[in-house]
């Protein structure tokens, strides 16, 4: 259900002028990788758990799909969202349903590239997110596959403990630990979301397979 909320809030997130990369809904996936060790002059193979997003270009020649949400000092900032626990679904007698779910927004900032190296300089960026997604805010939009609009709202917001373990708990950014220290910054925001959905107003279409994404 997280994609219902992603579609609704993405325009507000991507309108933030300081955000370089938005991954949308992401999920932790373990994958192999490597890095160059200058001390040995060799590539070292490792296994890490990455945030993986389906917001990737449909480009059969592209590489690195699953590393685009890694903290990277070439970026000014990046963000994604993930589900916190499951969702609830309630259908009423009129044939409409309400879906509720808590989502977490994860932000990583390169304060040097943003031109702000104050140790607490991430606070205005956090506040700008909360102001873009205020409690009580509603979006009426038609989700992909539906023929009638849904109404999505923010029911509540809260902060996440400001530690790498709390914000990036599911992930193992083994070689990026320095990217969590000043002058880099990060924060998490939890949003309690709800979606009021029309029932029986969706259509499923069968499209052509995209071979580069279905052949492994």
C-alpha positions as CSV (number, residue, x, y, z in Angstrom):
1,X,0.0,0.0,0.0
2,X,3.0,2.3,0.4
3,X,2.8,3.2,-3.3
4,X,-0.6,4.8,-2.8
5,X,1.0,7.3,-0.5
6,X,4.2,7.7,-2.6
7,X,2.2,8.8,-5.6
8,X,0.3,11.4,-3.5
9,X,3.3,13.0,-1.7
10,X,6.0,12.7,-4.4
11,X,5.1,16.1,-6.0
12,X,5.5,17.9,-2.7
13,X,8.8,16.1,-2.0
14,X,10.3,16.7,-5.4
15,X,9.4,20.4,-5.2
16,X,11.9,20.8,-2.4
17,X,14.5,23.0,-4.1
18,X,17.4,21.5,-2.2
19,X,16.7,17.8,-2.9
20,X,18.9,16.2,-5.5
21,X,17.5,12.6,-5.7
22,X,14.2,11.1,-4.7
23,X,13.9,7.3,-4.6
24,X,10.3,7.1,-3.8
25,X,9.2,3.9,-2.0
26,X,12.2,1.7,-1.2
27,X,12.8,-1.7,0.4
28,X,15.9,-3.3,2.0
29,X,17.5,-5.9,-0.2
30,X,20.8,-7.7,0.3
31,X,23.1,-7.6,-2.6
32,X,26.8,-8.2,-3.4
33,X,29.1,-5.3,-4.1
34,X,32.8,-4.3,-4.1
35,X,35.0,-1.3,-3.3
36,X,38.6,-0.5,-4.1
37,X,41.0,-0.7,-1.1
38,X,43.8,1.7,-1.7
39,X,45.9,0.0,1.0
40,X,46.0,-3.3,-0.9
41,X,45.4,-2.0,-4.4
42,X,42.6,-4.6,-4.8
43,X,38.8,-4.7,-5.1
44,X,37.2,-6.1,-2.0
45,X,34.0,-8.0,-2.3
46,X,31.3,-7.4,0.3
47,X,27.6,-8.0,0.9
48,X,25.4,-5.1,1.9
49,X,21.7,-4.4,2.4
50,X,20.7,-1.5,0.2
51,X,17.5,0.5,-0.1
52,X,16.1,-0.6,-3.5
53,X,13.5,1.5,-5.3
54,X,11.4,0.7,-8.3
55,X,11.9,4.3,-9.5
56,X,14.5,3.4,-12.1
57,X,14.8,4.3,-15.7
58,X,13.6,1.6,-18.2
59,X,17.0,1.5,-19.9
60,X,18.3,-1.9,-20.8
61,X,21.9,-0.5,-21.0
62,X,21.9,1.3,-17.7
63,X,23.8,-0.1,-14.7
64,X,23.8,0.6,-11.0
65,X,20.1,0.5,-10.5
66,X,20.4,-0.7,-7.0
67,X,23.1,1.6,-5.7
68,X,21.4,4.9,-6.6
69,X,20.1,5.5,-3.1
70,X,23.5,5.0,-1.4
71,X,24.9,8.1,0.4
72,X,27.3,9.6,-2.2
73,X,29.4,12.7,-1.6
74,X,28.9,13.7,-5.2
75,X,25.3,14.4,-4.4
76,X,23.9,17.4,-2.4
77,X,21.1,15.3,-0.9
78,X,19.0,12.2,-1.4
79,X,15.8,10.8,0.1
80,X,13.4,7.8,0.0
81,X,10.4,6.5,1.9
82,X,9.8,3.1,3.5
83,X,6.9,1.3,5.3
84,X,7.0,1.1,9.1
85,X,5.2,-2.1,9.8
86,X,2.0,-3.2,8.0
87,X,-1.2,-1.4,7.0
88,X,-4.8,-1.5,8.1
89,X,-7.8,-1.8,5.7
90,X,-11.4,-1.0,6.6
91,X,-14.2,-1.2,4.1
92,X,-17.6,0.5,4.8
93,X,-21.1,-0.3,3.7
94,X,-20.9,2.2,0.8
95,X,-18.2,0.2,-0.9
96,X,-15.3,2.6,0.0
97,X,-12.3,1.7,2.0
98,X,-9.8,3.4,4.2
99,X,-6.2,2.3,4.3
100,X,-3.9,3.5,7.1
101,X,-0.1,3.1,7.2
102,X,2.9,4.6,8.9
103,X,5.7,5.6,6.5
104,X,9.2,6.8,7.2
105,X,11.0,9.5,5.1
106,X,14.8,9.1,5.1
107,X,16.9,12.1,4.2
108,X,20.7,12.3,3.7
109,X,22.4,15.7,3.2
110,X,25.9,16.7,2.0
111,X,26.1,20.0,3.9
112,X,29.2,21.2,2.1
113,X,27.4,21.0,-1.3
114,X,24.3,22.6,0.3
115,X,26.5,25.5,1.5
116,X,25.8,25.0,5.1
117,X,28.4,23.4,7.4
118,X,26.8,24.3,10.7
119,X,26.7,21.2,12.9
120,X,22.9,21.5,13.4
121,X,22.3,23.0,9.9
122,X,20.0,20.1,8.9
123,X,17.2,21.4,11.0
124,X,15.8,23.9,8.4
125,X,15.7,21.1,5.9
126,X,13.7,18.9,8.2
127,X,11.3,21.7,9.0
128,X,10.8,22.4,5.2
129,X,9.7,18.8,4.8
130,X,7.3,19.0,7.7
131,X,5.9,22.2,6.2
132,X,5.5,20.6,2.8
133,X,3.6,17.7,4.3
134,X,1.7,19.2,7.2
135,X,-0.7,17.3,9.5
136,X,-4.2,17.6,8.0
137,X,-2.9,18.0,4.4
138,X,-5.0,16.2,1.9
139,X,-4.4,15.2,-1.7
140,X,-7.1,14.1,-4.1
141,X,-5.6,12.2,-7.0
142,X,-6.3,9.2,-9.1
143,X,-3.9,6.3,-8.4
144,X,-2.4,4.3,-11.2
145,X,-5.0,1.7,-12.3
146,X,-8.0,3.5,-10.7
147,X,-10.7,5.3,-12.5
148,X,-11.9,7.4,-9.6
149,X,-9.9,9.7,-7.3
150,X,-8.6,8.7,-3.9
151,X,-8.1,11.1,-1.0
152,X,-4.8,10.8,0.9
153,X,-4.0,12.7,4.1
154,X,-1.3,13.1,6.7
155,X,-2.8,12.2,10.1
156,X,0.3,12.8,12.2
157,X,4.0,13.3,12.1
158,X,6.9,12.6,14.4
159,X,10.7,12.5,14.4
160,X,13.0,9.5,14.4
161,X,15.8,9.2,17.0
162,X,18.8,11.0,15.5
163,X,21.3,8.1,15.2
164,X,22.5,6.2,12.2
165,X,21.2,3.0,13.8
166,X,17.7,4.4,14.2
167,X,17.4,6.1,10.8
168,X,19.3,3.6,8.7
169,X,18.7,0.5,10.8
170,X,17.7,-2.0,8.1
171,X,20.8,-1.2,6.0
172,X,24.5,-2.0,6.1
173,X,26.4,0.8,4.5
174,X,29.6,-0.9,5.4
175,X,32.0,1.4,3.6
176,X,30.1,4.7,3.9
177,X,30.3,5.2,7.6
178,X,32.2,8.5,7.2
179,X,29.2,9.8,5.2
180,X,27.1,9.9,8.4
181,X,29.6,12.3,10.2
182,X,29.8,16.0,9.9
183,X,29.8,17.8,7.4
184,X,27.2,15.2,6.3
185,X,23.8,15.0,8.0
186,X,20.7,12.9,8.0
187,X,17.3,12.7,9.6
188,X,14.1,10.6,9.5
189,X,10.4,11.6,9.7
190,X,7.5,9.3,10.4
191,X,4.2,10.1,8.9
192,X,0.9,8.4,9.8
193,X,-1.0,8.4,6.5
194,X,-4.5,7.4,5.4
195,X,-6.1,6.9,2.0
196,X,-9.8,6.9,1.3
197,X,-10.4,4.7,-1.8
198,X,-13.3,4.0,-4.1
199,X,-13.8,0.3,-4.4
200,X,-14.4,-1.5,-7.7
201,X,-13.1,1.5,-9.7
202,X,-9.8,0.1,-11.0
203,X,-8.7,-1.6,-14.1
204,X,-5.9,-4.0,-14.7
205,X,-4.2,-3.9,-18.1
206,X,-1.8,-6.5,-19.5
207,X,1.2,-4.8,-21.1
208,X,4.2,-6.0,-23.1
209,X,7.0,-7.4,-21.0
210,X,10.2,-5.4,-20.7
211,X,12.9,-8.0,-21.3
212,X,15.8,-6.2,-19.6
213,X,13.9,-6.1,-16.3
214,X,12.3,-9.6,-16.5
215,X,15.4,-11.5,-17.6
216,X,17.9,-12.2,-14.9
